[in-house]
Structure formats: structure tokens, C-alpha cells
């Protein structure tokens, strides 16, 4: 070992496992994997030493929960065990997959990106699953099951009981649920069950962000000053908020549910597609009820023509950010009451505050279904000492279109017809 480099604590189990595939632990080898405990911060080490067979962690943001789970996954892969990694959607799988690739690249025997599966020279296996599929993992057997961002999984209990629990039976496997709570849903209910367990198989942990020694204390205090108290408690202390930190309020959203109106549109809001998103158009009738709600993916020229037919002479607020600007300009030639809306962090916050008022005062009504799901998944995001609104999981195209329709309703002007 070169002079000046601090000694690395070596886990003998890892050395033995590496030796099985012809690797030795020295400075000339590409495979240099320190023991798990040596890469964890003190709070993580304390949790690691206290884990039960089934452990659930309600944790504040930036504690290092995903990193903690990844380190356990690395250990299991090297020790020739089978591990399943589960996340709310594919979006949440990208970073963990890259982390495993970087850490275990010399040991990867096969990486099937279609099946989302890694096989290692040690005999270990690692599967990646999106919990958008309620049967994710069914038919597999695991030594370790990790659920990352478990607070965002809407039917966590049903999936655990009906699909996941059996995957651990053959190998007497363990489960680790990691997440920041999102209200008092399934993740928190599972936490409460673990907290009340008397069998010794479950353990519940609640840990604040401040337990991460690498997170600056002044950043936490800045968040405390910027966020509503219940949101700060949830996001940084792991204490679930009754409304899940939702800016609209879950009860208020439910109170606005109503069947789709059959009345003609009086105004429109349109959120144009970005990357893999959808274009969503929402219309309100004279009473503030959603009467049209459509979403699609198509080329820009098709979208432009479709919107022109839908909007006609009604007022409309349309996302004009980036590539949306030329579409709005073209639409103005045939739809005289179209206005462009450019999204910035500040303008989006103001737009969502307008929607928040409309929902809390029951000014609008909207149908149950995917739009309600988007509204309920909406939340606060704190970054760089600023607060923003965004989808915590999935898309927010429908929320943005509805907010734009509310803005169009409030800003609508009479159509002036020039009489000759």
C-alpha cells in the first residue's frame, strides 16, 4: 500500500468470496471493495448493526437511505446472494443501477438491460423492479429485498402481502423498506405494524436528516425557515404529515371530485409534452367543472392542428416554455384568445398557488381517475434553499393543464367582434 494512504478495513467474508473467483486483495487489483461498515456514516452504521429480518426506515431527506440500501445490495452480490431492488417507478431505478455498475463492474458477468438483471462472477444476482407492476417480483426467490422510496408506493401493503413476502420464504430472506414518508399511507401503516411487532422479526426506525454528518446544519435550518412546519417535519424529520405534504390538501381534493361535465368548454389549459411526457388539455365549463380532459403523444404539427380544433374561439393558457413558444405563436393565428405561459420556478409556484385556492374553495370540480392521482402525488421540493412544486412520483402534466385552465378562467376577456 502506498505511503500516506490510510489502512482500509477488510471484511474477511468479502476476501473469501473474491478468492473464489481468483481475485486477491491488493493494490494491483481492480477489485477493491472495503467492508460495508467502513463506508457508512455513524448513524448508518448504528442502523446496520440493529437491523432485524424485516426493517422499515422512515427517514428524513438526504440521510443517505438509497446509498445505505445500495451498500447492502453490494455486500449481498459479492456474497453470492440473490437481491431484488424495488422502486416506485423506473425513474427511481436509474441512479441505483448506475451505482451498482460502478461499484461492481469487474464482477459483473452479465447485465441484461431488458430484463433489468445483473449476474455476478461470485454467483450473486440482482434484479431491478418497478412497483408500477403490482406483481413485481412474483415467482422469484431472494435473500434480500430492498424497497427504495417506499413512501411513494401507493399499494405497498397489498404488494408486500400478496406478491413480495413469498419471495423470501425459500431462502429465509430479509426485507428493507427505505423512504421519506408521504402522509399516513401504506408506508407509515407498515411502520406502525413494525413498531408494534412482538415477534422480534420486525424493527422500525425513524431518523432525521440531521443525523447525516455530511449535511450542513445551516441548510437544515434554512429549510426549517422556508417550509411549513408539517412539511419540514415530514421531509427532514421523517414524521408523516396528515396530508402528506400535499399543497392542495387530500381532503380538499376529494371534495372537488365530480363526474365529467357535458357542458361546452368556456376556457382551456394546455401543458405541452416534454420528452416522454404527454400533452394534456383540460377545459372548464361556465360553472368551473372539467368538461374536457385529453392527453396524447404525437408530433408537433399534429398537436398544433388538434389544439386549434379543440380551442376555437375560447380563451386558453398554453405552456409556451421552450419548444412550446412557436406552437403558441402559430395557434394565435387561428385562435385569437390563446395566451402563452412560460414556466419558471417562480411562475410555477404562483400558478400552483392559484390552483390551491381554486381547490380549497371548491371553485372547480374534476373527475376521479388519473388526474386525481396526479394531484394527490403533488408535493413540495426543497432544493438550494428554494421551495418548488412538482410531482413526487409519476407525471404532473394534468396538474399543470388544470392550473392553466384555472388561470384562463380568471383572466378570460370577452371576445371582441368587429362589426363592419
N, C-alpha and C positions, 0 to 999 in steps of 0.2 A: 504494500500500500504506500503511495507517495507520501512524503513527509508533509505535515501540516494538515492532512485530512483527518477529521475526527473518526474514530472507530465506529463501524456500523454494527448494531446489534443483530445477530443472525439467529433466526428461528431454525433449530435443527431439523424440524419436520420438513421445512422447505428445502433444506440442503439434501435431505434424503430423497425427497420427491424429485428434485432436479437430477440427482445422481442416477436415478432410474432411467433417465433418457440421455445419459452420457455427459451431463453438464457438471462442472465443478464451480465452486465459489471462489473466484479470484479476479484480480483487476483486468485480466486479459479477456475475460468472458463478456459477451454482450448481455448475458442474463445476470442481472444484479438486482435482486429483489430483497429489500430489507424486511425485517419482521413487521407484522401488521401494527403492533403497538408503537413501534418507533416512528411511524408516520402519522399517528393520531395526536391531536392536541389533548391536554389533560382531561377535559370534560368528555371527549370521545372515548378516551381510554377507560375512564370510570364506567361509562355505559357498557363498553365492550366486555369488561370484566363482570358485569352484572346481568348480562342477557340471559333470559330464560329460553325455553324451547320456542315459545311464541312471544314476541316482544313488539310493542307498539309505542312509537315515539311521536308525541305531539310537540313539535319543536318550532321555535321562532326562526324567522328567515335568517339566512347567512350563517347558521351554526355549522354547516358542513354536512347536512344529512345525506345528500346524494354521494358526496365523497366518502362518507362513512360506509354507506352501502356498497360502493364500488370496491373499497378495500376488502370487505368481507367476501365479495364475489371473486376478487383476485386470489385470495387465500384458498377458497374452495376449488377454483380452477386448477391451481397448482397441486392441490392435494387429491386430484383425480376424483372430484365430486361433481355432481350434476347440480346446476344452478339455473333457476328461472328468474328473469328480471322483468317486472311488470310495471307499466306506466299508464296514465290516463289516456294518452293518445300517442301517435307516432312522433309528434312534435317533441315530446318529452324523452324520446329514446335516443335522439341524435347525439347529444353530448356524452351520455354514458357509453354508447357504442364506441365513440372516438377514444374515450378514456381507456377502455379495455384494450382497444387496438394498440394504443401507445405503450401501455404498461406490459402487455403480454405478447407483443409482436413476434419475438423469437420463438415463442412456444406455440403459436397458432399453427395447427396442422391443416385446418380447413375453415374458411369463413364463407358461409353461404348467405349472401346478402338478400336473396329472395326469401329463403326460409327464416332469415334472421337468426342464424345459429352459428356458434363458434365451437370448434373441436380442437383440443389441445394435445400436444405430444405427451403430456402427463397422463392422459386418459380422461381429463376433466371435460365437461361440456357446459355451454352457456347459451340459453335461449332467451330471446327478447320478444315480448308480447305487448300489444296494445289492448287495454281493457275496454276499448270501444266494442270488442267482441266479448259478449257475456260468457262465452265458453272458453275463453283464453286459458291455455294450459291443460285443458281436459285431455286425458289419455296419456299424459306424461308422468314421470316419476322424478322427484327432486330430493336432494339433500338440503338444499337451501332455496327458499322462495323469498324474493325481495320485492316489495311494492313501494315504488318511489312516488312521491307526491300523492299519497293516498287520500288526502283531503279533497282532491278534485275528482275522485271516482264516485259517481252518483249511486251506484248499486253495489257498493263494496261488500256489504254483509251477504247479500244474495249470492254474489260470485264466490266469496270465500266458502260459504257453506255448501253450495251446490256444485262447484267446479274445482276450487283450489285445494280445499282441505284434503281430499282424497289423494292428491298428487304426492303428499308427504307420508302416506301410510306405509308403503313398502319399505322405504329406506329410513323410517323414523326421522324424517326431515324436520328442519326448523323453518320458521317464518319470521320475517322482519317487515313491519309496516312503518314507513317513514313519511312524514308530511307536516306541513303547517296546516292547522285546522281551517276549515272553510265552513263556519257555522256549526250547528249542532246536528249534523247529518250522520251518515253511517260511520265515518271515520271516528267521530267523537263517541258514538254509541259503542263501537268496538273498544275504544279506550276505556270507557266506563266498565265494560264487561271484564276487561283485563284487570282493571283496578280492583274489582270485587272478587276476583278469582281466588279460590282457596285450595286449588289442586297443586299449586306450585309450578304449573306449566306455562302460565302467562305472567308477564311483567309489563307494567305501564310506566312510561317516563314522560315527564313534562319539563322541558328545558328552554330557557330563554336565550335569545341571541347573544346576550352579554356574556354567556359562558364561552364564547369563541374568543380567545385571547388575541386573535389576529384582526378582529373587527374593531375599528376605532370607537372609543366610548363617545366622542363628540358627535359621531354620525348617528348613534342610537338616540342621543338626546335631541338632535335636530329632528329626527323622525317623531319623537315624542311630542315635540312642539308643533309639528306640521299636521299630524294625523288626528282624527277624532279618537278619544280615549279608548273606545271599544275596539277600534281598528288597530291601534297601536298594541293593545293587549293581545290581540289575536296574531298579528303579523310578527311581533317581536318578543312576545312572552309565551306564545303557544296556548293562550286561553281563548277558546272559541267565542266569537260574537254571536248573539242570538240571531242576527240577520246575516251572519257570515261575512260581514264587512261589505255587504252589497249596498251601493249608494242609493238604490231605489227603494229598498225595504221589501223583504219577501212577502209580507202580509199585504203591502200596498200593491205589489204586482198581482197577487191573487185577486184582489178586489177589483182590478180593472179587466178581468177576463170576461169575455162575452163572445157570442157567435159572430162570425164574419158578417158584416153588414152587406145588404144587397142594394143599398142606395148608391147613386152615382158619385164618383170622386169629386171633391172640391179642391184638393191640393195633393201634391206628391212630394216624396222624399226619395232620393236615389243615391245609393252607395255603389260606386263603380268598382269592378273587380280589380284586385291587385294579385299578381302571381297566381296562386292556387285558390284564391277566394272566389266568391260568387258576386255577380251584380245583383243587388236586391232593390226592388222598387216597392214602396209602401204608399198607399193612398188613404186619406181620411175623408169621410163624408161630412156633411154640414153639421152633424152632431158630434164630431170628433171620434167616430168609430172607424176602425180599419175596415175598408171595403174592398181593397185590392192588396194582395201581398204575393209578389212573384220574385223568384230568384232563378238565375240561369248563368251558364258559362257559354260564351260564343265570341267570335271575332268582333273587333270594334265596329266595323261597318254594319254588321247585323244588329249589334246592341243599339247603335245610333238610330237606325230605322225603327226598331221595335219601340224605343222610348218615344220617338216622335209620334207614333200612332197612339201610344198609351196616354201621353200627357195632353196633347192637343192644345187647347187654349186655357188650361188650368195652371195656377201658379205652382212652381216646383223649385225646390232647392236640390242641387245636384253636386256631388263631390267633384270639384274641379282641381284636385291636387294632382300634380304631375301630368300623366297622360290623359287625365280627365279634362284638362283645360281645352284642347281642341274639340273634344266632343261637345262640351257645353257651348262653345262658340258656334259650332255647326247647328246645334239644336235651336239656338236663338234665332236662326234664320227662319225657322218654321214654327217655333213655339215661343211666342213673344214674351211670356211671363216666366221664363226659365232664369234662375239666378245660380251663379256658381258659388260654392263654399269650399274654401281652402282649409284643409285640416292642418293644424299645428297643435302642439301640446296645450297651449293656452286656449285656442279656439275650440278644441275638442272638449276641454273641461267646461267651458261656458255652454257649449251645445248640450252636454250631458246634464248640466245643472238645470237647463230648461226642460229636458225630458223628465228629470227628477221631480220638478214642480208639477208637470202635467200628470205624472203617475200618482204622486202623493195627494193631489186634489181631485183625482178621478176625472180629469179633463178629457181623457181619451179612454177608449176601450179597444182591446185587441183579442184575437182568438187564442185559445190554448194550442200548444204544439211546439214546434221548433223555435218560434220567436220567444215564447215564454222561457224556454230553456236557455236561450242566449241572454235574456235579461237577468235570469237568476244566476248565471255564471259570470256576470259582470262584476268587477271589483276595483279596488284601489291598487295602484302600483306605486311604490316609493322607490325613487332612484335619483342619486345625485342631489339629495335634499329637495327634490320636487315631487309633487303628487300628481299622478295622472290616472285616467280611467281607461280600462281595457278589459278584454275578455281574459279571465283567468284560465280558461280551457276552451278549446274549440275556436269558433269564429264570432265576430261581432258585427258582421255586415248588416244583419237585420236590425240590431240596436241602433246602428248609425243611420240607417234609412228611416226608421221610425222617428228618431230625433230630428232628422232633417224635415220630415213631414210636419212635425210639430212647429218647427221654425217657419216653414212655409205657411202654415195655418195662421200663425200670429202676424206674419208680415204680409199677408195677401193684400193686394191692392185691386180695386175694381178694374176690369178690362175696359179701356177707353176705345170706343169705336168712332172713327172719324166719319162724319156724315157729309156727303158731298151734295 
